């Protein structure tokens, strides 16, 4: 049973890393059809539905979109819970 919780914790770590990559790629200009644009498109398909739902409840603070920070913290909390259950 602890193997399953450990696996879930690692999946959440991967999601957290992919989300950070998604945010970092938003700061760079991209050529349409380029590799980075394709990666960002795939990550956008994964994260934008979740971020869109969070944006309904979390208004932006000026030019900052706080929904991404909230999602990262939620993933961190879930990962910590699954790591605790794995031990």
C-alpha positions, 0 to 999 in steps of 0.5 A: 500500500505504501508503494501506491502512495509513494507512486502518487507522491512522485506523480505529484512531484512530476506535475509540479515540475511540469507546471513550473516549466509551463510558467517559465515558458510563458516568459519567452517569445516562441516561434509558432510551430517551434519545439518550445511552443509545442511543449507549451501547448501540450502543458497548456492542454494539461493545466489550463482547464484546472487554472481556468477553474481556479481563476473563477475563484481567485482574482488576479492581483494586479498583473499577477495571476495567483491561480498558478501559485495556488495550484503549486501549493495544492500540489505540494500539500497533496504530495506531502500527504501522500509521502506521509501516508507512504511512511 
